[in-house]
Amino acid sequence: MNCHYLKINTALKAVAIMVAGLSFSPSVMADADIDPPLAALGPVPIPPDNEMTPEKIELGKLLYWDGRLGGDGSMPCAACHAPELGWGYPSSISRGYPGTVHWRNSQTLINSAYYGKLFWAGGSNSLEHQARGAAKGGVAGNGESNVMEAQLGLVPEYRERFEEVFGSGLPKVENAWEAIAAFERTLVQRDTPFDLAQTDASKSLTAEQQRGQVLFEGKANCLECHNGALVSDEQYYNLGVPSNKQWETSGLAQITFRFELYAKGVTEALYRETKRDLGFYFRTKQKRDKGKFRTPSLRYVKYTAPYMHNGTLATLDDVIEFYNQGGGEDAFDTKTSILKPLNLTESEKRDLKAFVLSFSGDEILMQKPELPPSRALNYFEVANSHIDKKSNKN
């Protein structure tokens, strides 16, 4: 009787894990070591406190290209996330604010609306917060809120648009982040060969791509981290990515890196000895997290070279060979145990690459909109905007 009960109880637990797995609960998945299957992308998640409207999206599109939402006017969002460059930046390290260089590779914004963790170390949990962080970051936009609001307030068209969309009178930067996020949620690609093969019975992957999928989910073990509809588990791993040589040859890059170390609160000893990006450690201050970075999605990857957090792998062939070798050097003694030499043949590498490219559809291009001109405000315009704002509250 007890043996029979134990078998039933064990079976029920197994069913419970399977059912929980279908809902993709992270905690259950981790405990059961079940990877969510690859799937077609669903509708874009829209936060209830930032609903999408055509007017808000159009305003966000203008602001995305407008350097007045930043420090010296030269660093709009599009400076580091250009449509013709994969909605990213083609150098290993992203463009930095004038007088600085950045310290990480610029990620594409395509399908970023599906992330729960943005930036390489997951420092933002929403596109709204990400827009703010990029515009105000010292080596990125380097903007100050009051200055940015003043610059936007000098644009009559923006005053009208902010009033129409937010009822805010003079533009507010918090509303600007919401508008940019709304625009970025339109930067989505759901018609890739992979997605169409899942949703359209008349479509299928090529024989090469199908062989690649078998490798992706089996021998190559890519599914361990690149899973679900986003093709990312959004977890943090140290892969042993090689250091970017720019840190050894560029004094300005070293200054930027030291600034980031201090800004993120490392100890004096760590400041003196650290030569590599500490990644997730900056957020947790736990030694086990040194050198770890969030898994990027493989969607739109055809257009987003170079790869990895510091852009040290120039091509997809380089990436596949990196994993084929079992990753790189373990500089922090935190390298994931998931990575092992794969012993892929040349034909297997080609098949795997073909499947990875099935997560990319046609290139998404967009022309820069014509930005509205600035004009000095007079006293009555400022006064009336405040009067109108008070009237609306009453």
N, C-alpha and C positions, 0 to 999 in steps of 0.2 A: 504493500500500500504506500509506504513512504517513498519507495523507489519510483512508483507510478506518479506520485505527486511531484517528485523532484523533476521528472522528465517533462511534465506538463508545465511546471513553473519555469523551467529553462526555456521551453518553447515559447511561452508567453513573453518572456523577457526578450527573446530574439525578435519576435514580431514587433514588440514595442520599439526596439531599436530601429527596425526597418521603417516603421511608420514615422518615427521621429526623424529619421534620416531624410524622408521625403519632404519634410518641412525645412530641411537644411539648418537645423539648430546648431550653432557653432559648438556649444558645449557637448552636446550629444555626439556630434560628428567626431570631436577630438577624442572622447572616451571610447567610441566604438571603432575609431580609425577607419571610418567610411568616408570616401571622397564623393562629394556631390557629382553626379554625372554632368558631362557637357550638355548644354541646352541652348536653344535659341533665346535671344534677348527678348524680354517682355517690354511692356510700356515703361516709359521713363517714370520713376517715382517722383512725385511732386509734393514738397512739404506743405502742410495745411496753412502755414503762416506766410507763404510766399506763392500765391496762386499765379498761374501763367495767364497773361493777357497779351494780345497783339501789341498794344501800346507799350507795355512794360518790356516786352522782348525787343521791340524796335529801339527803345531808349537804351537798353543794355547793349545792343549791337553798336550804337554810336559810342557809348562809354568804353567799350572794349577796345576801340581803336584810338581813343582820345588820351593823349599824353598829359592833358591838364589834370587828369586823375592820377597824380604822381608828384614827384619832386620838381625836376627842372623841365618837364614837358616832353622828354625824349623817351620815356619808358612806359607806354601803354601796355595793356595785356598782350596785344599783338606783336610787340617787340620780341617777346620770347616764345610766343605761341602763334606763329604765322601760318595761315592756311596753306600757302604754297610750300611750306616746309614741314608738312605733316601735322600742322597745328602745334609745332614744337620749335626746336632750334637745332640746326644741323651740326654744330660743334660739340665736342665731347662734353664741355662745360658750357652752360648757358651764358648768354650775354648778361653782363652786370651793369649796375648803375654807373654812370660816368665817373671815372676815378677809382673804380673797383672792378673786380671780376667776380663772377658767381663761383659757386663751389660744387654744384651738382648739375647733372644733365637735365635739360628741360623735357618734361613729359607732355605727351599729346593731350589735348582736351577732348578729343573725340571719345564719346562714351564715358567721360568722367562723371557724368550725372549718376552713374550706377555705383560709384565707389562710396563706401561708408568711411573710408580713411584716405585722405588726400595728402599729397606731398610724400616724399620717399620714406619718411619716418612716421607717417600717419599723423602729422601735427594738426590737421584740420578734419572735422567730421562733416563738413557741408561745403557746398560751392560758395555759399555766402561768406563763410569764414575764410575760405581759401582766397577769395577775391580780395578781402581785407588784408590778409597776410602778405599777399604778393604786392599790393599797391603800397603798403607801408614798410615792407621789409627793407633793412638797411642796404643790402646789396642788390635789391630788386627795384621796386618803384620808389622807395625812400620818400614817400609822401607824408605830410602832416595833415591831420583831419581838417583843422581850421583853414589851412592854406588851400587845400583841395576844394573845400566848400566855397571859399571866396572865389577861386578860379572858375568853378562851375556857375556860381552866381552871377558872373559877368557875362554869361551867355544867355541872351533873351530866350532863345529857343529852348534851352534847358530849363529855365525857370517855368516856362509854359508846360513843358513835358512833365517835369516833376510835380507840378500842381495838378495836372490831369491824372497822372498815374497814382500819386501818393497823397495829394492834397497837402503838400508840405510847404507851399510858398517858396522860399529859397531852398535850393538843393541841399540835401543832407547826405553825408557819405554812407550812412547805414542803408539808406534807400538805394544809393548807387550800387552797393554790393548786391542787393536783392535784384536789381535790374540786370546786372551782369550775369548773375547766377541763372536768371530766367533765360537769358540768351544762350548761355552755355548748355542749358538743358535741351536746346534744339540741336546741338552738335552730336547727333546720334547716327550710328550706322547699324541697321538691322537687316540689310539685304545682301549680306555676304554669301558666298557660295555655301559656307557651313550652315548659316541660318536658313537659307532657301531649301537646302537638303532636308532640314528638320520640319519645315512648315509647308512645303509644296511637294505634293506627291509626284509631280512631273519632273522634279529636279533631283539630282544626285551628285555626289562627289565623284571625281575621276578615279580610275583604278589606282593611280599613284597616290592620290589623297587618301583613299580608303586604306591602302597599305600603311600609309603614314599614321592614320588614326589608330590602327592596331598597335603600332609602335608607341605612339603617344600615350596610350592607355595601358601599355604593357611593358615591353622591354626597356623603353626609354624612361618610363616612370614620370613623365611630365605631369600626368594627372594628379600626382600627389600634391602639387602646389597650384597648378593651373587648371582649376576645375570650375564647375558651375557655369551659369550663363555668361558671367563676366570673364571667365577663363582666368580667374585669380581667386585664391582663398583669402587674400588680404591679410595674411599672417607675415611674420617677420623671420628672416633667415640670414645667416652669414654663409655666403657661397664661396668665399675666398676670392672675390673679384679682385683682379690686380689693381694696384694703386695707380692713379693717374700721374704720369710723369710731370705734368704741369706744376705739381706741388714742389717738385725738386728743382725746376728750372726757372720758375717765375716768382720774383720777389713779391709782386703784387698779389699773386694767388696765395702766397704764404701769409701775407698780412691779413687777407680776407679770412683765411682759415683760422688764424689766431684770434681774430675778432669773434668769429663764430664760437670758438671754444670758450672764450670769456663770457660772451653773451648768453651762452647756454649753461653757464654755471659749473664748469668743471673745476677740479682742484688745481692748485698751483703746480703740484707735482705732475699731474696728468697733462696740464698745459705745456710743460717743458718736454715731456717725453713722447707725446702723441704725434705720429706722423701720418696717420690715416683717419678717414672719416669714421667717427664712432657710431653713426647711424641712430638706431633706436635707443641706444644708451643715453643720448642727450635728453630723452624724455623720461626714462625710468631711473637713471643713475644706478642701474644694476649691472654688475660686471658680465653677467651671462648674456646681456643684450648688446655688447660691443660688436660693431661691424654688421649688425643686422639691418635689413631694409625690407619694406613691404613688397610683397609679390606684385609686379605690374601685370596688367591684363595683356593678353596676346592679341587683342583686337586692334585692327588698323596698324599692325606692326610692320606691314610692308613699307609704310611711308615714314617711319619714325626713327630710322638709324641716326646716330649710333646708339648702342644699347648699354644697359646697366646704369646704376645710379650715378656713375662718373663717366659714362660714355666711352669706356676703354675697349669695348668690343664693337668693331666698325660695321660688321655685316652679320646677317643671320647665319651664314656659314660659320663665322667666328663663334657665335653663341652656341650653335649646335656642337662644334668641336670642343668648346669649353666644358659643356656638360658631358660630352663623350669621354673627356679625360677625368671626370669626377670632380669638376670644379677646380679652384685654385688653392693658393697657399693659405693656411690658417694662421693669420697674423694675431688673432686675439684669443685663440684656444676656445672659440665658440662656434666653429663651423658645424653646420648641420650634418647629422649622420645619414641623412637621406641620400646625399650625393655619393655615388659609387661609379667607377669606370664602367661605361656601357658597352664597349666593344662593338659599336655599330659599324657595319660595312659601309662603303661609299654609296651603294645603292640605297641602303636603309637611310642614310643621311639625306639623300635626295628626296626620298618618299616622306620623311619626317618634315622636311622643309616645305614640301608641297602642301602637306596638311596644315601646317602652321599658317601658311599664306591663305588658306581658305577662310581664315577669320578676318580677312581684309577684302572689301569690295572696291568699287571705283573710288578714286581720289575725290575728296570733298573740298572743293575750292570756293572761294567767296571774294568778291571785290571789296576793297575798303570803301565804306560809305563816305559821302561828302560831309565833313564835320561843320557844324554851325559856328559862325564867327563870334568873337567876344565883343562886348561894348560896355563902356563904363556906365555904372548905375548912377542915377542922380538921387538926391535925397528923397524925393517924393515916391520914387519906385520902391525904395527900401521901406519907407514908412507905410506905404499902401500894402506892401506884402505882409507886414506885421499886423496891420489893421484887419486885412482879409483873413489872416490866420486866426485872430482872436474872434472875429465874427463867426467863423465856421465852428469854433469850439462852443460858442454860445448858442 
